[in-house]
Amino acid sequence: MDDHGRRHTYCSNQAKAGMNPKTLQYLMGHSDIGVTMNVYTHLGMEDAAAEMARMEEVESARREQEKLNGVKEGKEKQSKKMFRVV
């Protein structure tokens, strides 16, 4: 594999590992984050499936925490609205 291919592999692996995109842009030396994310980062269906599974785990943990805190399902605490529509 040539150096260019290694750069693609490095960028993709760091993105998959969860590196902050702006940090990755800096390390890659790109002035435009679009180049980092759209040209050098290669993700596929397996990556999307893994991310969805992770999000399901987060949601499950949130529901479990609500049960422990006594919040009934479907009756989440109402949050304050931060903006007013004018």
PyMOL Python script that loads the backbone (N, CA, C, O; Angstrom):
from pymol import cmd

cmd.read_pdbstr("""\
ATOM      1  N   MET A   1       0.851  -1.176   0.000  1.00  0.00           N
ATOM      2  CA  MET A   1       0.000   0.000   0.000  1.00  0.00           C
ATOM      3  C   MET A   1       0.898   1.242   0.000  1.00  0.00           C
ATOM      4  O   MET A   1       1.882   1.305   0.737  1.00  0.00           O
ATOM      5  N   ASP A   2       0.555   2.208  -0.819  1.00  0.00           N
ATOM      6  CA  ASP A   2       1.346   3.440  -0.881  1.00  0.00           C
ATOM      7  C   ASP A   2       0.968   4.393   0.250  1.00  0.00           C
ATOM      8  O   ASP A   2       0.018   4.140   0.990  1.00  0.00           O
ATOM      9  N   ASP A   3       1.710   5.480   0.380  1.00  0.00           N
ATOM     10  CA  ASP A   3       1.456   6.444   1.451  1.00  0.00           C
ATOM     11  C   ASP A   3       0.048   7.028   1.377  1.00  0.00           C
ATOM     12  O   ASP A   3      -0.586   7.269   2.404  1.00  0.00           O
ATOM     13  N   HIS A   4      -0.436   7.251   0.163  1.00  0.00           N
ATOM     14  CA  HIS A   4      -1.782   7.815   0.010  1.00  0.00           C
ATOM     15  C   HIS A   4      -2.829   6.841   0.561  1.00  0.00           C
ATOM     16  O   HIS A   4      -3.760   7.255   1.252  1.00  0.00           O
ATOM     17  N   GLY A   5      -2.680   5.578   0.264  1.00  0.00           N
ATOM     18  CA  GLY A   5      -3.596   4.563   0.782  1.00  0.00           C
ATOM     19  C   GLY A   5      -3.534   4.469   2.299  1.00  0.00           C
ATOM     20  O   GLY A   5      -4.552   4.249   2.954  1.00  0.00           O
ATOM     21  N   ARG A   6      -2.344   4.634   2.853  1.00  0.00           N
ATOM     22  CA  ARG A   6      -2.179   4.617   4.312  1.00  0.00           C
ATOM     23  C   ARG A   6      -2.909   5.792   4.958  1.00  0.00           C
ATOM     24  O   ARG A   6      -3.485   5.658   6.037  1.00  0.00           O
ATOM     25  N   ARG A   7      -2.880   6.940   4.290  1.00  0.00           N
ATOM     26  CA  ARG A   7      -3.595   8.109   4.825  1.00  0.00           C
ATOM     27  C   ARG A   7      -5.099   7.851   4.881  1.00  0.00           C
ATOM     28  O   ARG A   7      -5.752   8.209   5.861  1.00  0.00           O
ATOM     29  N   HIS A   8      -5.648   7.236   3.843  1.00  0.00           N
ATOM     30  CA  HIS A   8      -7.076   6.886   3.841  1.00  0.00           C
ATOM     31  C   HIS A   8      -7.378   5.905   4.968  1.00  0.00           C
ATOM     32  O   HIS A   8      -8.365   6.062   5.687  1.00  0.00           O
ATOM     33  N   THR A   9      -6.531   4.896   5.120  1.00  0.00           N
ATOM     34  CA  THR A   9      -6.736   3.890   6.161  1.00  0.00           C
ATOM     35  C   THR A   9      -6.651   4.519   7.543  1.00  0.00           C
ATOM     36  O   THR A   9      -7.498   4.262   8.398  1.00  0.00           O
ATOM     37  N   TYR A  10      -5.629   5.345   7.765  1.00  0.00           N
ATOM     38  CA  TYR A  10      -5.467   6.019   9.051  1.00  0.00           C
ATOM     39  C   TYR A  10      -6.696   6.868   9.372  1.00  0.00           C
ATOM     40  O   TYR A  10      -7.239   6.793  10.475  1.00  0.00           O
ATOM     41  N   CYS A  11      -7.125   7.664   8.418  1.00  0.00           N
ATOM     42  CA  CYS A  11      -8.263   8.563   8.629  1.00  0.00           C
ATOM     43  C   CYS A  11      -9.528   7.766   8.935  1.00  0.00           C
ATOM     44  O   CYS A  11     -10.266   8.105   9.860  1.00  0.00           O
ATOM     45  N   SER A  12      -9.780   6.722   8.171  1.00  0.00           N
ATOM     46  CA  SER A  12     -10.967   5.896   8.390  1.00  0.00           C
ATOM     47  C   SER A  12     -10.926   5.225   9.759  1.00  0.00           C
ATOM     48  O   SER A  12     -11.927   5.210  10.476  1.00  0.00           O
ATOM     49  N   ASN A  13      -9.780   4.674  10.118  1.00  0.00           N
ATOM     50  CA  ASN A  13      -9.660   3.986  11.407  1.00  0.00           C
ATOM     51  C   ASN A  13      -9.843   4.941  12.581  1.00  0.00           C
ATOM     52  O   ASN A  13     -10.466   4.582  13.581  1.00  0.00           O
ATOM     53  N   GLN A  14      -9.311   6.141  12.467  1.00  0.00           N
ATOM     54  CA  GLN A  14      -9.465   7.115  13.549  1.00  0.00           C
ATOM     55  C   GLN A  14     -10.926   7.565  13.671  1.00  0.00           C
ATOM     56  O   GLN A  14     -11.434   7.739  14.778  1.00  0.00           O
ATOM     57  N   ALA A  15     -11.586   7.749  12.547  1.00  0.00           N
ATOM     58  CA  ALA A  15     -13.004   8.128  12.573  1.00  0.00           C
ATOM     59  C   ALA A  15     -13.843   7.010  13.194  1.00  0.00           C
ATOM     60  O   ALA A  15     -14.735   7.275  14.001  1.00  0.00           O
ATOM     61  N   LYS A  16     -13.560   5.770  12.820  1.00  0.00           N
ATOM     62  CA  LYS A  16     -14.287   4.625  13.390  1.00  0.00           C
ATOM     63  C   LYS A  16     -14.054   4.509  14.884  1.00  0.00           C
ATOM     64  O   LYS A  16     -14.937   4.065  15.619  1.00  0.00           O
ATOM     65  N   ALA A  17     -12.874   4.906  15.340  1.00  0.00           N
ATOM     66  CA  ALA A  17     -12.537   4.840  16.764  1.00  0.00           C
ATOM     67  C   ALA A  17     -13.198   5.969  17.557  1.00  0.00           C
ATOM     68  O   ALA A  17     -13.154   5.974  18.788  1.00  0.00           O
ATOM     69  N   GLY A  18     -13.811   6.926  16.850  1.00  0.00           N
ATOM     70  CA  GLY A  18     -14.529   8.003  17.516  1.00  0.00           C
ATOM     71  C   GLY A  18     -13.740   9.284  17.708  1.00  0.00           C
ATOM     72  O   GLY A  18     -14.128  10.132  18.511  1.00  0.00           O
ATOM     73  N   MET A  19     -12.640   9.439  16.987  1.00  0.00           N
ATOM     74  CA  MET A  19     -11.857  10.669  17.118  1.00  0.00           C
ATOM     75  C   MET A  19     -12.704  11.869  16.692  1.00  0.00           C
ATOM     76  O   MET A  19     -13.471  11.800  15.731  1.00  0.00           O
ATOM     77  N   ASN A  20     -12.547  12.953  17.418  1.00  0.00           N
ATOM     78  CA  ASN A  20     -13.248  14.184  17.079  1.00  0.00           C
ATOM     79  C   ASN A  20     -12.888  14.584  15.651  1.00  0.00           C
ATOM     80  O   ASN A  20     -11.707  14.649  15.310  1.00  0.00           O
ATOM     81  N   PRO A  21     -13.898  14.856  14.803  1.00  0.00           N
ATOM     82  CA  PRO A  21     -13.609  15.188  13.399  1.00  0.00           C
ATOM     83  C   PRO A  21     -12.690  16.392  13.212  1.00  0.00           C
ATOM     84  O   PRO A  21     -11.876  16.392  12.287  1.00  0.00           O
ATOM     85  N   LYS A  22     -12.792  17.407  14.050  1.00  0.00           N
ATOM     86  CA  LYS A  22     -11.919  18.573  13.913  1.00  0.00           C
ATOM     87  C   LYS A  22     -10.480  18.212  14.262  1.00  0.00           C
ATOM     88  O   LYS A  22      -9.547  18.727  13.647  1.00  0.00           O
ATOM     89  N   THR A  23     -10.292  17.337  15.237  1.00  0.00           N
ATOM     90  CA  THR A  23      -8.948  16.869  15.576  1.00  0.00           C
ATOM     91  C   THR A  23      -8.378  16.076  14.406  1.00  0.00           C
ATOM     92  O   THR A  23      -7.217  16.242  14.033  1.00  0.00           O
ATOM     93  N   LEU A  24      -9.202  15.224  13.841  1.00  0.00           N
ATOM     94  CA  LEU A  24      -8.766  14.417  12.704  1.00  0.00           C
ATOM     95  C   LEU A  24      -8.414  15.310  11.519  1.00  0.00           C
ATOM     96  O   LEU A  24      -7.420  15.066  10.835  1.00  0.00           O
ATOM     97  N   GLN A  25      -9.213  16.332  11.272  1.00  0.00           N
ATOM     98  CA  GLN A  25      -8.912  17.287  10.197  1.00  0.00           C
ATOM     99  C   GLN A  25      -7.540  17.914  10.426  1.00  0.00           C
ATOM    100  O   GLN A  25      -6.735  18.009   9.500  1.00  0.00           O
ATOM    101  N   TYR A  26      -7.276  18.340  11.652  1.00  0.00           N
ATOM    102  CA  TYR A  26      -5.987  18.951  11.981  1.00  0.00           C
ATOM    103  C   TYR A  26      -4.835  17.976  11.745  1.00  0.00           C
ATOM    104  O   TYR A  26      -3.831  18.329  11.127  1.00  0.00           O
ATOM    105  N   LEU A  27      -4.987  16.756  12.240  1.00  0.00           N
ATOM    106  CA  LEU A  27      -3.920  15.752  12.082  1.00  0.00           C
ATOM    107  C   LEU A  27      -3.660  15.406  10.621  1.00  0.00           C
ATOM    108  O   LEU A  27      -2.525  15.129  10.232  1.00  0.00           O
ATOM    109  N   MET A  28      -4.716  15.423   9.819  1.00  0.00           N
ATOM    110  CA  MET A  28      -4.565  15.113   8.400  1.00  0.00           C
ATOM    111  C   MET A  28      -3.998  16.295   7.623  1.00  0.00           C
ATOM    112  O   MET A  28      -3.515  16.126   6.503  1.00  0.00           O
ATOM    113  N   GLY A  29      -4.052  17.494   8.210  1.00  0.00           N
ATOM    114  CA  GLY A  29      -3.524  18.678   7.549  1.00  0.00           C
ATOM    115  C   GLY A  29      -4.454  19.261   6.510  1.00  0.00           C
ATOM    116  O   GLY A  29      -4.004  19.931   5.580  1.00  0.00           O
ATOM    117  N   HIS A  30      -5.759  19.013   6.655  1.00  0.00           N
ATOM    118  CA  HIS A  30      -6.735  19.521   5.692  1.00  0.00           C
ATOM    119  C   HIS A  30      -7.281  20.868   6.151  1.00  0.00           C
ATOM    120  O   HIS A  30      -7.603  21.031   7.328  1.00  0.00           O
ATOM    121  N   SER A  31      -7.387  21.818   5.261  1.00  0.00           N
ATOM    122  CA  SER A  31      -7.986  23.106   5.597  1.00  0.00           C
ATOM    123  C   SER A  31      -9.516  23.023   5.555  1.00  0.00           C
ATOM    124  O   SER A  31     -10.197  23.844   6.169  1.00  0.00           O
ATOM    125  N   ASP A  32     -10.049  22.049   4.844  1.00  0.00           N
ATOM    126  CA  ASP A  32     -11.493  21.876   4.684  1.00  0.00           C
ATOM    127  C   ASP A  32     -11.901  20.537   5.289  1.00  0.00           C
ATOM    128  O   ASP A  32     -11.419  19.488   4.863  1.00  0.00           O
ATOM    129  N   ILE A  33     -12.790  20.573   6.281  1.00  0.00           N
ATOM    130  CA  ILE A  33     -13.214  19.337   6.933  1.00  0.00           C
ATOM    131  C   ILE A  33     -13.956  18.409   5.969  1.00  0.00           C
ATOM    132  O   ILE A  33     -14.014  17.199   6.185  1.00  0.00           O
ATOM    133  N   GLY A  34     -14.517  18.978   4.915  1.00  0.00           N
ATOM    134  CA  GLY A  34     -15.193  18.166   3.907  1.00  0.00           C
ATOM    135  C   GLY A  34     -14.245  17.173   3.252  1.00  0.00           C
ATOM    136  O   GLY A  34     -14.643  16.055   2.924  1.00  0.00           O
ATOM    137  N   VAL A  35     -13.004  17.573   3.063  1.00  0.00           N
ATOM    138  CA  VAL A  35     -12.009  16.665   2.485  1.00  0.00           C
ATOM    139  C   VAL A  35     -11.758  15.516   3.451  1.00  0.00           C
ATOM    140  O   VAL A  35     -11.702  14.355   3.045  1.00  0.00           O
ATOM    141  N   THR A  36     -11.606  15.845   4.728  1.00  0.00           N
ATOM    142  CA  THR A  36     -11.358  14.810   5.744  1.00  0.00           C
ATOM    143  C   THR A  36     -12.509  13.824   5.803  1.00  0.00           C
ATOM    144  O   THR A  36     -12.297  12.611   5.773  1.00  0.00           O
ATOM    145  N   MET A  37     -13.721  14.340   5.885  1.00  0.00           N
ATOM    146  CA  MET A  37     -14.875  13.470   6.124  1.00  0.00           C
ATOM    147  C   MET A  37     -15.429  12.823   4.854  1.00  0.00           C
ATOM    148  O   MET A  37     -15.946  11.707   4.911  1.00  0.00           O
ATOM    149  N   ASN A  38     -15.331  13.494   3.725  1.00  0.00           N
ATOM    150  CA  ASN A  38     -15.959  12.978   2.505  1.00  0.00           C
ATOM    151  C   ASN A  38     -15.008  12.293   1.541  1.00  0.00           C
ATOM    152  O   ASN A  38     -15.443  11.517   0.691  1.00  0.00           O
ATOM    153  N   VAL A  39     -13.730  12.566   1.660  1.00  0.00           N
ATOM    154  CA  VAL A  39     -12.761  11.960   0.741  1.00  0.00           C
ATOM    155  C   VAL A  39     -11.925  10.896   1.443  1.00  0.00           C
ATOM    156  O   VAL A  39     -11.729   9.807   0.904  1.00  0.00           O
ATOM    157  N   TYR A  40     -11.432  11.200   2.639  1.00  0.00           N
ATOM    158  CA  TYR A  40     -10.494  10.304   3.310  1.00  0.00           C
ATOM    159  C   TYR A  40     -11.144   9.317   4.283  1.00  0.00           C
ATOM    160  O   TYR A  40     -10.539   8.302   4.628  1.00  0.00           O
ATOM    161  N   THR A  41     -12.351   9.602   4.722  1.00  0.00           N
ATOM    162  CA  THR A  41     -13.016   8.722   5.687  1.00  0.00           C
ATOM    163  C   THR A  41     -13.965   7.798   4.946  1.00  0.00           C
ATOM    164  O   THR A  41     -14.904   8.248   4.290  1.00  0.00           O
ATOM    165  N   HIS A  42     -13.710   6.498   5.056  1.00  0.00           N
ATOM    166  CA  HIS A  42     -14.524   5.499   4.369  1.00  0.00           C
ATOM    167  C   HIS A  42     -15.232   4.623   5.390  1.00  0.00           C
ATOM    168  O   HIS A  42     -14.602   3.830   6.090  1.00  0.00           O
ATOM    169  N   LEU A  43     -16.536   4.775   5.467  1.00  0.00           N
ATOM    170  CA  LEU A  43     -17.344   3.971   6.363  1.00  0.00           C
ATOM    171  C   LEU A  43     -18.364   3.208   5.529  1.00  0.00           C
ATOM    172  O   LEU A  43     -18.738   3.639   4.438  1.00  0.00           O
ATOM    173  N   GLY A  44     -18.802   2.087   6.047  1.00  0.00           N
ATOM    174  CA  GLY A  44     -19.741   1.263   5.290  1.00  0.00           C
ATOM    175  C   GLY A  44     -20.941   0.848   6.108  1.00  0.00           C
ATOM    176  O   GLY A  44     -21.173   1.357   7.205  1.00  0.00           O
ATOM    177  N   MET A  45     -21.711  -0.094   5.555  1.00  0.00           N
ATOM    178  CA  MET A  45     -22.926  -0.567   6.198  1.00  0.00           C
ATOM    179  C   MET A  45     -22.623  -1.182   7.568  1.00  0.00           C
ATOM    180  O   MET A  45     -23.393  -1.001   8.511  1.00  0.00           O
ATOM    181  N   GLU A  46     -21.521  -1.898   7.678  1.00  0.00           N
ATOM    182  CA  GLU A  46     -21.165  -2.505   8.964  1.00  0.00           C
ATOM    183  C   GLU A  46     -20.938  -1.432  10.032  1.00  0.00           C
ATOM    184  O   GLU A  46     -21.322  -1.604  11.189  1.00  0.00           O
ATOM    185  N   ASP A  47     -20.323  -0.349   9.637  1.00  0.00           N
ATOM    186  CA  ASP A  47     -20.082   0.750  10.567  1.00  0.00           C
ATOM    187  C   ASP A  47     -21.397   1.394  11.002  1.00  0.00           C
ATOM    188  O   ASP A  47     -21.572   1.732  12.172  1.00  0.00           O
ATOM    189  N   ALA A  48     -22.314   1.562  10.056  1.00  0.00           N
ATOM    190  CA  ALA A  48     -23.623   2.139  10.369  1.00  0.00           C
ATOM    191  C   ALA A  48     -24.400   1.212  11.300  1.00  0.00           C
ATOM    192  O   ALA A  48     -25.042   1.679  12.242  1.00  0.00           O
ATOM    193  N   ALA A  49     -24.350  -0.087  11.048  1.00  0.00           N
ATOM    194  CA  ALA A  49     -25.052  -1.055  11.901  1.00  0.00           C
ATOM    195  C   ALA A  49     -24.482  -1.042  13.312  1.00  0.00           C
ATOM    196  O   ALA A  49     -25.233  -1.111  14.285  1.00  0.00           O
ATOM    197  N   ALA A  50     -23.165  -0.953  13.431  1.00  0.00           N
ATOM    198  CA  ALA A  50     -22.530  -0.912  14.751  1.00  0.00           C
ATOM    199  C   ALA A  50     -22.932   0.351  15.506  1.00  0.00           C
ATOM    200  O   ALA A  50     -23.170   0.302  16.713  1.00  0.00           O
ATOM    201  N   GLU A  51     -23.010   1.473  14.809  1.00  0.00           N
ATOM    202  CA  GLU A  51     -23.405   2.728  15.443  1.00  0.00           C
ATOM    203  C   GLU A  51     -24.862   2.678  15.899  1.00  0.00           C
ATOM    204  O   GLU A  51     -25.194   3.185  16.970  1.00  0.00           O
ATOM    205  N   MET A  52     -25.728   2.072  15.093  1.00  0.00           N
ATOM    206  CA  MET A  52     -27.135   1.928  15.478  1.00  0.00           C
ATOM    207  C   MET A  52     -27.260   1.035  16.716  1.00  0.00           C
ATOM    208  O   MET A  52     -28.051   1.330  17.611  1.00  0.00           O
ATOM    209  N   ALA A  53     -26.494  -0.042  16.773  1.00  0.00           N
ATOM    210  CA  ALA A  53     -26.521  -0.928  17.939  1.00  0.00           C
ATOM    211  C   ALA A  53     -26.050  -0.173  19.183  1.00  0.00           C
ATOM    212  O   ALA A  53     -26.603  -0.347  20.269  1.00  0.00           O
ATOM    213  N   ARG A  54     -25.036   0.655  19.017  1.00  0.00           N
ATOM    214  CA  ARG A  54     -24.545   1.448  20.143  1.00  0.00           C
ATOM    215  C   ARG A  54     -25.609   2.421  20.629  1.00  0.00           C
ATOM    216  O   ARG A  54     -25.785   2.607  21.833  1.00  0.00           O
ATOM    217  N   MET A  55     -26.317   3.041  19.694  1.00  0.00           N
ATOM    218  CA  MET A  55     -27.369   3.986  20.072  1.00  0.00           C
ATOM    219  C   MET A  55     -28.522   3.279  20.779  1.00  0.00           C
ATOM    220  O   MET A  55     -29.116   3.842  21.699  1.00  0.00           O
ATOM    221  N   GLU A  56     -28.846   2.056  20.367  1.00  0.00           N
ATOM    222  CA  GLU A  56     -29.879   1.276  21.045  1.00  0.00           C
ATOM    223  C   GLU A  56     -29.468   0.972  22.485  1.00  0.00           C
ATOM    224  O   GLU A  56     -30.302   1.004  23.389  1.00  0.00           O
ATOM    225  N   GLU A  57     -28.190   0.679  22.698  1.00  0.00           N
ATOM    226  CA  GLU A  57     -27.686   0.434  24.054  1.00  0.00           C
ATOM    227  C   GLU A  57     -27.808   1.689  24.910  1.00  0.00           C
ATOM    228  O   GLU A  57     -28.177   1.610  26.082  1.00  0.00           O
ATOM    229  N   VAL A  58     -27.498   2.848  24.326  1.00  0.00           N
ATOM    230  CA  VAL A  58     -27.615   4.109  25.052  1.00  0.00           C
ATOM    231  C   VAL A  58     -29.065   4.357  25.439  1.00  0.00           C
ATOM    232  O   VAL A  58     -29.347   4.749  26.571  1.00  0.00           O
ATOM    233  N   GLU A  59     -29.977   4.135  24.516  1.00  0.00           N
ATOM    234  CA  GLU A  59     -31.407   4.338  24.788  1.00  0.00           C
ATOM    235  C   GLU A  59     -31.897   3.373  25.866  1.00  0.00           C
ATOM    236  O   GLU A  59     -32.668   3.764  26.743  1.00  0.00           O
ATOM    237  N   SER A  60     -31.462   2.135  25.807  1.00  0.00           N
ATOM    238  CA  SER A  60     -31.840   1.142  26.814  1.00  0.00           C
ATOM    239  C   SER A  60     -31.331   1.560  28.199  1.00  0.00           C
ATOM    240  O   SER A  60     -32.049   1.437  29.191  1.00  0.00           O
ATOM    241  N   ALA A  61     -30.108   2.046  28.258  1.00  0.00           N
ATOM    242  CA  ALA A  61     -29.544   2.503  29.522  1.00  0.00           C
ATOM    243  C   ALA A  61     -30.314   3.716  30.050  1.00  0.00           C
ATOM    244  O   ALA A  61     -30.530   3.841  31.256  1.00  0.00           O
ATOM    245  N   ARG A  62     -30.725   4.602  29.149  1.00  0.00           N
ATOM    246  CA  ARG A  62     -31.511   5.778  29.560  1.00  0.00           C
ATOM    247  C   ARG A  62     -32.830   5.353  30.170  1.00  0.00           C
ATOM    248  O   ARG A  62     -33.230   5.868  31.214  1.00  0.00           O
ATOM    249  N   ARG A  63     -33.514   4.408  29.520  1.00  0.00           N
ATOM    250  CA  ARG A  63     -34.792   3.919  30.043  1.00  0.00           C
ATOM    251  C   ARG A  63     -34.604   3.248  31.404  1.00  0.00           C
ATOM    252  O   ARG A  63     -35.414   3.443  32.310  1.00  0.00           O
ATOM    253  N   GLU A  64     -33.545   2.465  31.547  1.00  0.00           N
ATOM    254  CA  GLU A  64     -33.259   1.802  32.821  1.00  0.00           C
ATOM    255  C   GLU A  64     -33.003   2.830  33.918  1.00  0.00           C
ATOM    256  O   GLU A  64     -33.468   2.663  35.045  1.00  0.00           O
ATOM    257  N   GLN A  65     -32.272   3.882  33.596  1.00  0.00           N
ATOM    258  CA  GLN A  65     -31.994   4.939  34.570  1.00  0.00           C
ATOM    259  C   GLN A  65     -33.273   5.641  34.976  1.00  0.00           C
ATOM    260  O   GLN A  65     -33.446   5.980  36.147  1.00  0.00           O
ATOM    261  N   GLU A  66     -34.178   5.868  34.025  1.00  0.00           N
ATOM    262  CA  GLU A  66     -35.459   6.496  34.354  1.00  0.00           C
ATOM    263  C   GLU A  66     -36.264   5.617  35.297  1.00  0.00           C
ATOM    264  O   GLU A  66     -36.902   6.121  36.222  1.00  0.00           O
ATOM    265  N   LYS A  67     -36.240   4.309  35.073  1.00  0.00           N
ATOM    266  CA  LYS A  67     -36.945   3.390  35.975  1.00  0.00           C
ATOM    267  C   LYS A  67     -36.378   3.496  37.385  1.00  0.00           C
ATOM    268  O   LYS A  67     -37.124   3.542  38.363  1.00  0.00           O
ATOM    269  N   LEU A  68     -35.048   3.534  37.480  1.00  0.00           N
ATOM    270  CA  LEU A  68     -34.409   3.632  38.786  1.00  0.00           C
ATOM    271  C   LEU A  68     -34.726   4.955  39.469  1.00  0.00           C
ATOM    272  O   LEU A  68     -34.779   5.026  40.697  1.00  0.00           O
ATOM    273  N   ASN A  69     -34.938   6.006  38.675  1.00  0.00           N
ATOM    274  CA  ASN A  69     -35.251   7.327  39.224  1.00  0.00           C
ATOM    275  C   ASN A  69     -36.740   7.533  39.440  1.00  0.00           C
ATOM    276  O   ASN A  69     -37.156   8.594  39.907  1.00  0.00           O
ATOM    277  N   GLY A  70     -37.549   6.535  39.107  1.00  0.00           N
ATOM    278  CA  GLY A  70     -38.987   6.629  39.330  1.00  0.00           C
ATOM    279  C   GLY A  70     -39.760   7.373  38.263  1.00  0.00           C
ATOM    280  O   GLY A  70     -40.903   7.765  38.502  1.00  0.00           O
ATOM    281  N   VAL A  71     -39.188   7.577  37.112  1.00  0.00           N
ATOM    282  CA  VAL A  71     -39.894   8.247  36.019  1.00  0.00           C
ATOM    283  C   VAL A  71     -40.681   7.187  35.261  1.00  0.00           C
ATOM    284  O   VAL A  71     -40.109   6.208  34.780  1.00  0.00           O
ATOM    285  N   LYS A  72     -41.983   7.380  35.156  1.00  0.00           N
ATOM    286  CA  LYS A  72     -42.818   6.403  34.461  1.00  0.00           C
ATOM    287  C   LYS A  72     -42.594   6.514  32.962  1.00  0.00           C
ATOM    288  O   LYS A  72     -42.366   7.600  32.429  1.00  0.00           O
ATOM    289  N   GLU A  73     -42.664   5.363  32.289  1.00  0.00           N
ATOM    290  CA  GLU A  73     -42.440   5.332  30.838  1.00  0.00           C
ATOM    291  C   GLU A  73     -43.471   6.208  30.138  1.00  0.00           C
ATOM    292  O   GLU A  73     -44.664   6.141  30.433  1.00  0.00           O
ATOM    293  N   GLY A  74     -43.000   7.021  29.220  1.00  0.00           N
ATOM    294  CA  GLY A  74     -43.886   7.907  28.468  1.00  0.00           C
ATOM    295  C   GLY A  74     -44.198   9.196  29.205  1.00  0.00           C
ATOM    296  O   GLY A  74     -44.824  10.090  28.636  1.00  0.00           O
ATOM    297  N   LYS A  75     -43.777   9.313  30.456  1.00  0.00           N
ATOM    298  CA  LYS A  75     -44.057  10.511  31.246  1.00  0.00           C
ATOM    299  C   LYS A  75     -42.741  11.134  31.699  1.00  0.00           C
ATOM    300  O   LYS A  75     -42.489  11.290  32.893  1.00  0.00           O
ATOM    301  N   GLU A  76     -41.920  11.483  30.734  1.00  0.00           N
ATOM    302  CA  GLU A  76     -40.636  12.094  31.042  1.00  0.00           C
ATOM    303  C   GLU A  76     -40.854  13.482  31.618  1.00  0.00           C
ATOM    304  O   GLU A  76     -41.855  14.143  31.343  1.00  0.00           O
ATOM    305  N   LYS A  77     -39.900  13.901  32.417  1.00  0.00           N
ATOM    306  CA  LYS A  77     -39.969  15.243  32.976  1.00  0.00           C
ATOM    307  C   LYS A  77     -39.961  16.261  31.849  1.00  0.00           C
ATOM    308  O   LYS A  77     -39.227  16.131  30.870  1.00  0.00           O
ATOM    309  N   GLN A  78     -40.781  17.257  32.011  1.00  0.00           N
ATOM    310  CA  GLN A  78     -40.862  18.294  30.992  1.00  0.00           C
ATOM    311  C   GLN A  78     -39.691  19.250  31.147  1.00  0.00           C
ATOM    312  O   GLN A  78     -39.434  19.761  32.236  1.00  0.00           O
ATOM    313  N   SER A  79     -38.991  19.484  30.061  1.00  0.00           N
ATOM    314  CA  SER A  79     -37.856  20.392  30.127  1.00  0.00           C
ATOM    315  C   SER A  79     -38.310  21.822  29.847  1.00  0.00           C
ATOM    316  O   SER A  79     -39.329  22.059  29.199  1.00  0.00           O
ATOM    317  N   LYS A  80     -37.528  22.754  30.350  1.00  0.00           N
ATOM    318  CA  LYS A  80     -37.833  24.146  30.086  1.00  0.00           C
ATOM    319  C   LYS A  80     -37.533  24.466  28.636  1.00  0.00           C
ATOM    320  O   LYS A  80     -36.540  23.997  28.078  1.00  0.00           O
ATOM    321  N   LYS A  81     -38.379  25.252  28.041  1.00  0.00           N
ATOM    322  CA  LYS A  81     -38.136  25.676  26.667  1.00  0.00           C
ATOM    323  C   LYS A  81     -37.107  26.784  26.688  1.00  0.00           C
ATOM    324  O   LYS A  81     -37.185  27.725  27.477  1.00  0.00           O
ATOM    325  N   MET A  82     -36.131  26.643  25.790  1.00  0.00           N
ATOM    326  CA  MET A  82     -35.047  27.614  25.782  1.00  0.00           C
ATOM    327  C   MET A  82     -35.323  28.792  24.853  1.00  0.00           C
ATOM    328  O   MET A  82     -34.740  29.863  25.017  1.00  0.00           O
ATOM    329  N   PHE A  83     -36.198  28.599  23.894  1.00  0.00           N
ATOM    330  CA  PHE A  83     -36.440  29.641  22.913  1.00  0.00           C
ATOM    331  C   PHE A  83     -37.927  29.909  22.807  1.00  0.00           C
ATOM    332  O   PHE A  83     -38.755  29.019  23.004  1.00  0.00           O
ATOM    333  N   ARG A  84     -38.239  31.110  22.504  1.00  0.00           N
ATOM    334  CA  ARG A  84     -39.630  31.485  22.322  1.00  0.00           C
ATOM    335  C   ARG A  84     -39.823  31.862  20.867  1.00  0.00           C
ATOM    336  O   ARG A  84     -39.047  32.638  20.310  1.00  0.00           O
ATOM    337  N   VAL A  85     -40.843  31.320  20.264  1.00  0.00           N
ATOM    338  CA  VAL A  85     -41.153  31.640  18.871  1.00  0.00           C
ATOM    339  C   VAL A  85     -41.846  32.972  18.827  1.00  0.00           C
ATOM    340  O   VAL A  85     -42.807  33.206  19.560  1.00  0.00           O
ATOM    341  N   VAL A  86     -41.360  33.856  17.963  1.00  0.00           N
ATOM    342  CA  VAL A  86     -41.917  35.206  17.883  1.00  0.00           C
ATOM    343  C   VAL A  86     -42.671  35.350  16.594  1.00  0.00           C
ATOM    344  O   VAL A  86     -43.225  36.415  16.319  1.00  0.00           O
TER     345      VAL A  86
END
""", "prot")
cmd.dss("prot")
cmd.show_as("cartoon", "prot")
cmd.util.cbc("prot")
cmd.orient("prot")
